[in-house]
Amino acid sequence: MTNPLVDPYIVLSKVYSGGKYFKQALSESLIEPARKGETTAICYGVLERDIYLGYIISKNVQKSPKAAVKLILKIALYALEFLKWKEYAVVDSAVELAKKLGKGGAAGFVNAFLRSYKVPALPEQADERLSVSASVPLWLAKAARRAYKSEAESILCTPSPGVCVRFERGEEYISRADERPVETPFKGVYIFKRFVRGEGFLRGDYTFQSVGSIAICAAICGGERLLDMCAAPGGKSVLLSKKFKKVTSCELHPHRVELIESYCRRMGVENVEPVCADGTVFNPAYEEVYDAVLVDAPCSGTGVINENPDIKLNRREEDIPSLAATQAALLANAARYVKVGGRLYYSTCSILPQENDTAAHNFLEGHKNFELVSLNSPLAHKITRYGMQFLPHISLGAGFYIACFERKS
């Protein structure tokens, strides 16, 4: 029988040491087919609880182990603490993995650690305690507590509810599913714990799109022409093509433009025009052309860490000012593309006010010819000073934001 820790190590080492996103690392790794589901679950679990697992290690050693050994311990600890695997099996597998990786000198340490470690008490200081219990960076724990007070832990700890599927047709798939899905407030949109992609996906019968993304689209009014300024992989453009006669769908990188083209072909959408363009560079051809412009801006991704746990590893507090500068540049150009009487929509998948209400405030301060428009949604949300904030613990796992501005002159 193969070592069940090997495949998770192969994938996660590409994330921790290779700097790759988890989904990329998973897709390019040769994983034992029979263990693919188990390997994926272990990898997600380790990434979700990275800081907590690291905390256990730090409180049980005098000197931090080297990266490879530390990763072995994290995987083994996850198997012991969360999967409740038998101790002897995990210890034997971890020791064998250390030897296989040429770390035979650390095999004794791995063996001794896993047989003797104790789970420490959480830190007493509130920010540090939340950082460890929610397994998020300390800066994010501080920001969440500052913005959301007692709700911060629920926001940061709410797991992904599952796979969100939007059906164009063929809802007979639902009756054939092994489970009863969670209904959402949106027609044809359901959340499954598990949903296996089949030929219906390739036919465009259904697609995978987060409920937060769908909620953003639902809040946008229709019209003649829409500019989607940061559009890849194309889910919002495709869904909004139902509300507009023509959608111009922009993306900075050519390979991501190809994603939009592929998405449109699969869903049979013909009124979306994918364009390779930098949204921070003004395009005179777009000036005052559009009834609506959507800036789904690059952001910290802090609202979707329950689906993309590697964000916890890669996002830094010092990233926020540069992201804010990009968001402001996108909004400044977008404002010039909106017709008089048209609307500008600003959205993120962030829970941070610095990227959301602060960005909206700064935009309005610098663009007196725009007025704030109030929005509503059938998906549970909080009304902020400038927009709507969807939060994981009340919004079916979604952490998204949207604000709307109408051009008056």
Backbone torsions as a table, in degrees:
resi	resn	phi	psi	omega
1	MET	NA	135.5	-177.7
2	THR	-73.4	157.5	-179.9
3	ASN	-72.1	118.8	-175.5
4	PRO	-71.3	-9.0	179.7
5	LEU	-93.1	-12.6	-174.6
6	VAL	-66.1	-53.1	-177.6
7	ASP	-61.3	-44.3	175.8
8	PRO	-58.8	-37.3	178.9
9	TYR	-64.7	-44.1	-179.1
10	ILE	-58.5	-45.5	-178.7
11	VAL	-68.4	-50.3	-173.6
12	LEU	-68.9	-29.6	177.9
13	SER	-63.5	-29.7	177.2
14	LYS	-71.5	-26.9	178.1
15	VAL	-81.2	-51.5	-175.2
16	TYR	-71.2	-43.3	-175.6
17	SER	-103.4	-27.2	-176.8
18	GLY	-94.1	-8.2	177.2
19	GLY	71.4	20.3	-178.0
20	LYS	-93.6	154.7	172.7
21	TYR	-70.5	149.5	-174.7
22	PHE	-58.2	-47.5	-176.8
23	LYS	-62.3	-35.3	176.7
24	GLN	-67.6	-45.8	179.8
25	ALA	-61.7	-39.3	-179.1
26	LEU	-67.3	-43.4	-175.2
27	SER	-68.4	-29.7	-176.6
28	GLU	-96.7	2.9	-179.6
29	SER	-96.6	139.5	175.3
30	LEU	-82.0	106.2	-175.7
31	ILE	-110.7	140.8	176.4
32	GLU	-57.7	118.6	-173.8
33	PRO	-53.0	-41.1	-176.9
34	ALA	-66.1	-20.5	-176.9
35	ARG	-110.0	9.4	-173.6
36	LYS	-59.7	-46.0	-180.0
37	GLY	-62.6	-44.2	179.8
38	GLU	-64.3	-44.1	179.7
39	THR	-61.3	-44.8	179.7
40	THR	-60.4	-43.9	-179.4
41	ALA	-64.4	-41.5	178.9
42	ILE	-64.1	-44.7	-179.6
43	CYS	-61.8	-46.6	176.9
44	TYR	-58.0	-45.8	-177.2
45	GLY	-61.6	-43.7	179.3
46	VAL	-64.1	-42.9	179.4
47	LEU	-66.1	-41.0	179.1
48	GLU	-61.5	-34.3	-174.0
49	ARG	-113.9	24.0	-175.0
50	ASP	-53.5	-50.0	-176.5
51	ILE	-67.7	-39.8	177.6
52	TYR	-62.7	-45.3	179.2
53	LEU	-64.7	-40.2	176.5
54	GLY	-63.5	-34.1	178.3
55	TYR	-65.4	-43.4	177.3
56	ILE	-59.3	-45.4	-179.8
57	ILE	-61.2	-47.7	-175.2
58	SER	-62.2	-30.8	-178.2
59	LYS	-85.6	-2.2	-179.1
60	ASN	-119.6	5.6	179.0
61	VAL	-133.2	156.2	175.8
62	GLN	-87.7	-31.9	-178.9
63	LYS	-131.3	131.3	-178.3
64	SER	-62.9	131.2	178.7
65	PRO	-69.1	162.0	177.4
66	LYS	-65.9	163.1	-169.3
67	ALA	-53.9	-47.8	-176.5
68	ALA	-63.2	-44.4	-179.8
69	VAL	-67.5	-38.9	179.5
70	LYS	-62.9	-38.5	178.5
71	LEU	-67.3	-40.4	175.5
72	ILE	-57.2	-45.6	-179.7
73	LEU	-63.5	-39.9	179.8
74	LYS	-63.2	-43.6	179.5
75	ILE	-64.4	-44.2	-179.8
76	ALA	-64.9	-42.3	178.2
77	LEU	-62.3	-40.0	178.0
78	TYR	-62.1	-42.9	179.3
79	ALA	-63.0	-37.5	-179.0
80	LEU	-76.8	-46.7	-171.9
81	GLU	-82.8	-32.5	-173.5
82	PHE	-112.2	-31.8	177.6
83	LEU	-95.3	-14.0	176.9
84	LYS	59.7	36.9	174.3
85	TRP	-68.6	158.0	-179.7
86	LYS	-66.6	138.2	-174.9
87	GLU	-57.1	-47.8	-175.4
88	TYR	-60.8	-38.0	-178.5
89	ALA	-67.8	-41.8	-179.5
90	VAL	-68.5	-44.7	-178.8
91	VAL	-62.2	-47.7	179.5
92	ASP	-59.0	-43.3	-178.9
93	SER	-66.4	-39.5	-179.4
94	ALA	-67.1	-42.7	178.5
95	VAL	-64.2	-44.1	178.8
96	GLU	-61.8	-40.8	179.1
97	LEU	-64.1	-42.6	178.2
98	ALA	-57.8	-44.5	179.3
99	LYS	-65.8	-40.8	-179.5
100	LYS	-61.4	-32.0	-178.8
101	LEU	-86.4	4.8	-178.9
102	GLY	79.0	20.5	179.8
103	LYS	-107.9	40.0	-177.5
104	GLY	-57.5	-30.4	179.4
105	GLY	-66.5	-20.9	179.8
106	ALA	-97.9	-2.3	-176.2
107	ALA	-60.3	-40.6	179.1
108	GLY	-64.9	-39.6	177.6
109	PHE	-63.4	-45.2	179.1
110	VAL	-59.4	-45.2	179.8
111	ASN	-60.5	-48.9	-177.3
112	ALA	-66.2	-41.4	-179.4
113	PHE	-60.6	-51.0	-173.9
114	LEU	-68.7	-21.2	178.8
115	ARG	-89.2	-15.9	-172.3
116	SER	-125.7	-7.8	-174.2
117	TYR	-63.2	153.8	175.5
118	LYS	-121.7	142.7	175.8
119	VAL	-78.6	117.3	-175.6
120	PRO	-78.2	161.9	173.3
121	ALA	-68.9	153.0	177.6
122	LEU	-69.3	155.3	178.0
123	PRO	-59.2	152.2	-179.7
124	GLU	-80.8	-35.7	-179.0
125	GLN	-65.4	134.3	-168.4
126	ALA	-60.1	-46.5	-179.0
127	ASP	-65.0	-44.6	180.0
128	GLU	-65.1	-39.0	179.0
129	ARG	-61.5	-45.5	179.6
130	LEU	-66.1	-40.0	178.6
131	SER	-56.5	-44.2	-178.4
132	VAL	-76.0	-46.5	-175.8
133	SER	-66.6	-37.5	178.0
134	ALA	-89.9	-9.3	-178.9
135	SER	54.9	54.9	176.0
136	VAL	-127.0	157.7	177.9
137	PRO	-57.8	149.5	-177.1
138	LEU	-57.7	-38.3	-178.5
139	TRP	-62.9	-35.7	-179.8
140	LEU	-74.0	-37.7	176.0
141	ALA	-60.4	-43.1	179.1
142	LYS	-63.9	-44.8	-178.5
143	ALA	-64.1	-41.1	-179.1
144	ALA	-67.1	-41.7	179.1
145	ARG	-66.8	-37.2	179.4
146	ARG	-65.3	-39.3	-175.8
147	ALA	-84.8	-35.1	-168.7
148	TYR	-123.1	0.9	174.9
149	LYS	52.9	-122.2	-173.1
150	SER	-70.3	-15.0	179.6
151	GLU	-83.7	-9.4	-172.4
152	ALA	-56.1	-44.4	-177.1
153	GLU	-64.3	-43.4	178.7
154	SER	-62.4	-40.6	179.9
155	ILE	-62.6	-45.6	-175.3
156	LEU	-79.6	-23.2	-174.9
157	CYS	-100.7	-8.5	-179.2
158	THR	-66.9	122.2	-178.6
159	PRO	-76.8	165.8	173.6
160	SER	-63.4	133.0	-179.5
161	PRO	-74.4	-12.4	-179.3
162	GLY	137.6	-151.2	-175.6
163	VAL	-100.3	123.8	179.6
164	CYS	-93.6	125.1	-176.6
165	VAL	-120.4	128.5	176.3
166	ARG	-107.1	118.5	-176.5
167	PHE	-94.0	125.8	170.0
168	GLU	-82.6	-35.4	179.4
169	ARG	-164.2	174.1	175.1
170	GLY	74.6	39.9	179.0
171	GLU	-70.4	4.4	171.9
172	GLU	-65.0	-18.0	175.3
173	TYR	-58.1	-33.0	-177.5
174	ILE	-65.1	-44.0	-178.8
175	SER	-67.4	-23.4	-179.6
176	ARG	-91.1	-6.1	-177.2
177	ALA	-70.3	155.1	-179.0
178	ASP	-75.1	-10.8	-175.7
179	GLU	-136.9	163.4	173.1
180	ARG	-90.5	115.9	-176.1
181	PRO	-73.3	165.5	174.2
182	VAL	-83.3	127.0	176.6
183	GLU	-78.2	145.4	175.1
184	THR	-110.3	171.6	178.9
185	PRO	-73.0	-1.0	-173.9
186	PHE	-107.6	137.2	-177.0
187	LYS	-59.5	129.0	176.0
188	GLY	73.9	14.6	-177.3
189	VAL	-118.0	123.4	-176.8
190	TYR	-135.4	154.3	177.9
191	ILE	-114.1	125.4	-179.9
192	PHE	-112.7	146.0	171.1
193	LYS	-64.8	-37.5	-179.8
194	ARG	-148.0	133.9	179.2
195	PHE	-143.1	115.8	-177.7
196	VAL	-87.2	124.1	-179.6
197	ARG	-70.0	134.7	179.6
198	GLY	-129.8	-162.5	-177.6
199	GLU	-64.1	-26.7	178.3
200	GLY	-59.1	-30.1	176.9
201	PHE	-64.4	-45.6	-178.6
202	LEU	-67.9	-28.6	178.1
203	ARG	-80.4	-8.7	-178.1
204	GLY	82.0	17.3	177.2
205	ASP	-66.2	-32.0	-179.9
206	TYR	-152.5	165.1	176.3
207	THR	-145.2	163.1	177.3
208	PHE	-98.5	123.7	-179.7
209	GLN	-152.9	132.7	-175.8
210	SER	-64.7	149.9	-179.0
211	VAL	-64.9	-29.4	176.8
212	GLY	-66.7	-41.9	176.9
213	SER	-62.3	-41.6	178.9
214	ILE	-65.2	-38.4	178.6
215	ALA	-64.2	-37.4	176.9
216	ILE	-61.6	-46.9	-179.9
217	CYS	-62.6	-38.4	-178.6
218	ALA	-65.2	-26.3	-177.8
219	ALA	-82.3	-7.0	-176.0
220	ILE	-95.0	127.9	177.6
221	CYS	-77.2	153.9	-178.2
222	GLY	-83.7	-179.9	179.9
223	GLY	174.1	-160.7	-179.3
224	GLU	-79.7	-56.2	-172.4
225	ARG	-130.4	134.0	178.0
226	LEU	-121.4	138.5	169.8
227	LEU	-110.3	117.8	175.5
228	ASP	-101.5	105.1	-165.2
229	MET	-81.1	-23.7	-179.9
230	CYS	-135.1	76.5	-156.6
231	ALA	-95.2	-24.5	-173.6
232	ALA	-61.9	145.1	5.7
233	PRO	-84.3	1.0	172.6
234	GLY	115.2	-0.2	-177.0
235	GLY	-59.2	-44.8	-179.4
236	LYS	-69.0	-42.0	179.1
237	SER	-59.0	-44.3	-178.9
238	VAL	-64.6	-46.0	-179.5
239	LEU	-66.5	-39.3	-179.3
240	LEU	-74.9	-13.6	176.6
241	SER	-63.5	-16.4	175.7
242	LYS	-75.1	-22.2	-174.7
243	LYS	-100.9	-14.9	-176.5
244	PHE	-127.3	149.9	177.8
245	LYS	-70.2	-35.0	178.3
246	LYS	-143.1	137.7	177.4
247	VAL	-121.4	124.7	171.5
248	THR	-96.7	119.7	-169.2
249	SER	-115.0	103.7	-172.1
250	CYS	-99.1	147.7	175.5
251	GLU	-153.5	145.2	-173.4
252	LEU	-71.2	-42.3	-171.8
253	HIS	-101.8	135.5	-177.9
254	PRO	-55.9	-39.9	-178.3
255	HIS	-67.5	-26.1	176.9
256	ARG	-81.3	-27.9	171.5
257	VAL	-62.9	-38.5	177.3
258	GLU	-62.3	-34.2	176.0
259	LEU	-61.7	-42.1	178.7
260	ILE	-64.3	-44.9	179.4
261	GLU	-59.3	-44.3	179.8
262	SER	-63.7	-41.6	-179.8
263	TYR	-61.6	-45.4	-179.0
264	CYS	-63.7	-43.1	178.5
265	ARG	-61.0	-45.6	-177.1
266	ARG	-62.9	-37.5	-177.3
267	MET	-91.3	1.5	177.1
268	GLY	68.1	32.3	-178.2
269	VAL	-98.7	128.7	-175.3
270	GLU	-116.8	-5.1	-177.4
271	ASN	-103.2	20.3	174.4
272	VAL	-109.8	127.2	178.0
273	GLU	-108.4	104.0	177.4
274	PRO	-73.4	136.0	-177.5
275	VAL	-135.7	137.2	174.6
276	CYS	-89.0	112.6	-175.8
277	ALA	-157.7	151.2	176.1
278	ASP	-93.6	113.3	-176.5
279	GLY	-66.6	-16.6	178.9
280	THR	-84.9	-4.9	178.7
281	VAL	-105.6	123.7	-176.2
282	PHE	-64.7	135.5	178.2
283	ASN	-115.1	106.5	-177.6
284	PRO	-57.9	-27.8	-178.4
285	ALA	-66.7	-18.9	-178.5
286	TYR	-95.9	-4.8	-171.4
287	GLU	-62.5	123.1	177.6
288	GLU	55.1	36.1	-177.3
289	VAL	-98.7	-29.3	-164.4
290	TYR	-105.5	141.5	174.1
291	ASP	-71.8	-30.2	179.8
292	ALA	-149.1	143.8	174.1
293	VAL	-128.2	131.4	176.0
294	LEU	-108.9	122.8	171.8
295	VAL	-108.6	93.1	174.4
296	ASP	-90.8	85.9	-160.5
297	ALA	-75.9	149.4	168.4
298	PRO	-56.7	136.3	-174.9
299	CYS	-151.0	-174.2	-176.7
300	SER	-69.9	-21.5	-177.7
301	GLY	72.8	14.4	-176.1
302	THR	-67.9	-12.6	177.6
303	GLY	-86.3	-8.1	-177.1
304	VAL	-127.3	26.7	178.7
305	ILE	-67.6	-20.4	177.7
306	ASN	-70.8	-20.1	176.0
307	GLU	-104.7	-21.4	-178.4
308	ASN	-131.2	74.0	-172.6
309	PRO	-66.2	-17.6	178.4
310	ASP	-68.7	-13.0	173.6
311	ILE	-58.1	-35.2	179.8
312	LYS	-61.0	-31.7	-179.8
313	LEU	-80.7	-37.1	-167.5
314	ASN	-95.7	-25.2	-175.7
315	ARG	-84.1	135.2	179.8
316	ARG	-119.8	151.6	178.9
317	GLU	-59.9	-35.5	-178.5
318	GLU	-71.0	-8.4	176.0
319	ASP	-73.7	-25.8	-169.9
320	ILE	-62.4	-45.2	179.2
321	PRO	-60.7	-39.4	179.9
322	SER	-70.0	-36.2	175.0
323	LEU	-63.7	-41.6	179.6
324	ALA	-62.0	-37.4	178.9
325	ALA	-65.6	-40.7	177.2
326	THR	-65.0	-43.3	179.1
327	GLN	-59.8	-42.3	179.5
328	ALA	-66.1	-40.2	179.6
329	ALA	-65.2	-40.6	177.9
330	LEU	-63.3	-44.5	179.8
331	LEU	-64.8	-38.4	-179.7
332	ALA	-62.1	-42.7	177.0
333	ASN	-69.8	-43.2	-178.7
334	ALA	-57.1	-37.3	-179.0
335	ALA	-60.1	-31.7	-178.3
336	ARG	-80.6	-13.7	-178.3
337	TYR	-92.5	-12.3	-175.6
338	VAL	-85.9	133.9	174.1
339	LYS	-67.5	158.9	169.5
340	VAL	-61.1	129.5	-175.9
341	GLY	88.9	-8.2	178.8
342	GLY	-85.3	175.0	-174.9
343	ARG	-124.7	144.0	175.3
344	LEU	-112.9	125.0	179.7
345	TYR	-110.7	132.9	179.2
346	TYR	-119.8	124.7	-178.8
347	SER	-137.3	155.2	174.6
348	THR	-143.7	168.5	168.6
349	CYS	-111.0	52.0	-177.5
350	SER	-123.9	151.5	172.8
351	ILE	-104.3	1.9	-174.6
352	LEU	-86.3	122.4	178.6
353	PRO	-56.6	-30.4	179.8
354	GLN	-58.6	-31.5	-178.8
355	GLU	-94.5	-10.4	-172.2
356	ASN	-114.0	-91.2	-177.4
357	ASP	-62.2	-35.7	178.9
358	THR	-64.4	-41.3	177.3
359	ALA	-62.9	-41.4	178.9
360	ALA	-65.3	-43.3	178.0
361	HIS	-59.6	-48.4	-178.4
362	ASN	-62.7	-37.5	178.5
363	PHE	-62.7	-48.4	-178.0
364	LEU	-65.3	-33.7	177.5
365	GLU	-63.4	-33.2	-177.4
366	GLY	-97.4	-2.0	-177.0
367	HIS	-138.0	80.6	-175.5
368	LYS	-70.5	-10.1	177.7
369	ASN	-87.0	6.8	175.2
370	PHE	-117.2	145.5	176.3
371	GLU	-122.4	148.7	179.1
372	LEU	-71.2	138.4	176.4
373	VAL	-116.1	129.5	179.3
374	SER	-75.6	146.9	-178.4
375	LEU	-125.0	163.0	174.5
376	ASN	-145.2	165.6	-178.3
377	SER	-154.1	145.9	174.4
378	PRO	-73.4	-15.2	175.4
379	LEU	-83.8	132.0	-177.5
380	ALA	-52.9	139.4	-175.4
381	HIS	-159.6	173.4	171.7
382	LYS	-112.9	136.7	174.5
383	ILE	-84.9	122.5	176.8
384	THR	-99.2	-176.7	-178.6
385	ARG	-61.7	-34.2	-173.8
386	TYR	-117.1	-15.6	-174.9
387	GLY	-159.9	-153.6	177.3
388	MET	-116.7	133.3	176.4
389	GLN	-114.8	115.0	171.7
390	PHE	-87.1	136.9	-176.2
391	LEU	-128.9	141.1	-172.0
392	PRO	-52.5	-39.3	-173.3
393	HIS	-76.9	-13.3	178.9
394	ILE	-121.5	-12.9	-169.9
395	SER	-117.8	42.3	178.7
396	LEU	54.4	38.4	175.5
397	GLY	90.7	-6.3	-173.8
398	ALA	-87.4	137.4	174.5
399	GLY	-122.3	75.6	-174.8
400	PHE	-122.1	163.2	179.0
401	TYR	-138.3	145.8	172.9
402	ILE	-147.4	139.8	173.1
403	ALA	-132.3	154.6	-176.5
404	CYS	-132.0	136.3	179.4
405	PHE	-129.0	134.8	179.0
406	GLU	-108.1	134.2	-179.5
407	ARG	-81.0	125.1	-176.8
408	LYS	-99.8	-25.9	-177.6
409	SER	-155.9	NA	NA
